Amino acid sequence: MKRIVFITAPQLFRDEEYFKPKEILEKAGVEVITASVKIGELTGRFCYKTVSSVLISDIKSSDFDAIVYVGGNGSSVFFENKCALQLANEFFNQNKPLAAICIAGVILANSGVLKGRKATVYIDGKEALIRGGADYTGNSLEIDGNIITANGPDAAEQFGKAIVKVLQ
């Protein structure tokens, strides 16, 4: 069974960007583990709840087949988070799927893994992607090798399906 870790903000993550891809992945037989900067209950923008079972600082890339950064305003806690940026590089260097939706694409840009890659992000993150060396497309979904980016909640279903496809 494939295992994926979802990096999720402790609050104000975008509910549909978490729950929709998670549902699609689980239906495809993938185990989804939720991680954050705290253990326990996490609250989305629309007050939906989930639970983090692992601290981001305790994640070992060798334990997972892919990593997903969930968007929403709360994801800004990871923009300069050393662990979040380091994990992006580890998964990238191990050629494992790396995915980010909405504004969470800024995390990938800040980690340096988007240099020379096609990527998209919520419009507020466009400049960060460009500064990070990405070829910003503005599309709802981009797949460039093992890097999957989507621009927001309307692309959540497409994003989840793309992750399943890249994992196969």
C-alpha positions in Angstrom: 0.0 0.0 0.0 1.3 3.5 -0.9 1.6 6.0 1.9 1.4 9.8 1.5 1.9 12.5 4.0 -0.3 15.6 3.9 1.3 18.7 5.4 -1.6 20.7 6.8 -1.7 24.0 8.7 -3.0 23.8 12.3 -5.7 26.3 11.3 -7.2 27.9 8.2 -6.2 25.2 5.8 -8.5 25.1 2.9 -11.0 22.3 3.7 -11.8 21.1 0.2 -8.1 21.1 -0.7 -7.5 18.6 2.1 -10.7 16.5 2.1 -11.3 16.0 -1.6 -7.8 14.8 -2.6 -7.6 12.7 0.6 -10.9 11.0 -0.3 -9.7 10.3 -3.9 -6.4 8.9 -2.7 -8.0 6.7 0.0 -10.5 5.3 -2.6 -7.5 4.4 -4.7 -6.1 2.4 -1.8 -3.5 5.0 -0.6 -2.9 5.5 3.1 -3.0 9.2 3.9 -1.2 10.5 7.1 -1.8 14.0 8.3 1.2 16.0 9.7 1.4 19.6 11.0 3.4 21.7 13.5 1.3 20.2 16.2 -0.3 16.9 17.1 -4.1 16.7 17.5 -7.0 18.6 16.1 -6.6 20.9 13.1 -9.3 23.3 11.9 -10.0 24.4 8.3 -11.2 27.7 7.0 -14.8 26.5 7.1 -14.3 24.9 10.5 -14.0 21.3 9.3 -11.8 19.3 11.6 -9.1 16.7 11.0 -6.3 15.3 13.2 -2.6 15.5 12.8 -0.9 12.3 14.0 2.7 13.3 13.4 4.8 16.5 13.7 6.3 17.8 10.5 9.7 17.7 12.3 9.4 13.9 12.8 8.6 13.0 9.2 11.1 10.7 7.4 10.9 10.8 3.6 11.8 7.1 3.5 8.5 6.3 5.2 6.4 7.8 2.5 5.8 7.5 -1.3 4.8 11.1 -1.8 4.2 14.4 0.0 1.3 16.9 -0.4 1.2 20.5 0.9 -2.4 21.6 1.5 -3.3 25.2 0.8 -5.3 27.9 2.5 -4.2 31.0 4.4 -2.8 28.9 7.2 -0.2 27.2 4.9 1.8 30.4 5.2 3.2 28.9 8.5 5.3 26.6 6.2 6.6 29.2 3.7 9.9 29.6 5.6 9.6 26.5 7.9 12.9 24.7 7.7 11.3 21.2 8.0 8.8 21.9 5.3 11.4 23.2 2.9 13.9 20.4 3.7 11.2 17.7 3.2 10.3 19.2 -0.3 14.0 18.9 -1.2 14.3 15.3 0.2 11.2 14.1 -1.8 12.4 15.9 -4.9 16.0 14.4 -4.6 14.5 10.9 -4.1 12.4 11.4 -7.2 9.2 10.9 -5.2 5.9 12.8 -6.1 5.7 16.2 -4.6 2.4 18.1 -4.7 1.1 21.5 -3.6 -2.3 23.1 -4.0 -3.3 26.7 -3.9 -1.0 29.1 -2.0 1.0 26.1 -0.7 2.9 26.1 -4.0 5.0 29.0 -2.4 6.5 26.3 -0.2 7.8 24.5 -3.2 9.1 27.7 -4.7 10.9 28.7 -1.5 12.5 25.3 -1.3 14.1 25.7 -4.7 12.5 22.6 -6.3 10.5 24.5 -8.9 13.5 26.0 -10.8 12.9 25.5 -14.5 9.7 23.6 -13.8 6.1 24.4 -15.0 4.0 25.2 -12.0 0.8 26.9 -11.0 -0.4 28.5 -7.7 -3.2 30.6 -6.3 -2.7 34.0 -8.0 -1.4 35.6 -4.7 1.6 33.3 -5.0 2.5 34.0 -8.6 5.5 36.3 -7.8 6.9 33.8 -5.3 6.9 31.1 -7.9 8.6 33.3 -10.5 11.2 34.4 -7.9 11.7 30.7 -7.2 12.6 30.0 -10.8 9.3 28.4 -11.8 7.7 28.7 -15.2 4.4 30.0 -13.9 1.5 28.9 -16.2 -1.6 30.1 -14.4 -3.3 26.8 -15.4 -5.6 25.1 -12.8 -3.3 22.1 -12.7 0.3 21.4 -13.7 2.2 18.2 -13.8 5.9 18.5 -14.5 7.5 15.1 -13.9 6.8 14.2 -10.3 5.8 17.7 -9.3 2.1 18.4 -9.2 0.7 21.9 -8.5 -2.9 23.2 -8.6 -4.2 26.7 -8.2 -7.0 26.4 -5.7 -10.1 24.7 -4.3 -11.8 24.4 -7.7 -8.9 22.2 -8.9 -9.0 19.9 -5.8 -10.6 16.9 -7.5 -8.3 17.2 -10.5 -5.4 17.5 -8.1 -6.3 14.4 -6.2 -6.7 12.4 -9.5 -3.3 13.7 -10.8 -1.6 12.5 -7.6 -3.1 9.0 -8.0 -1.9 8.9 -11.6 1.6 10.0 -10.8 1.8 7.4 -8.0 0.9 4.5 -10.4 
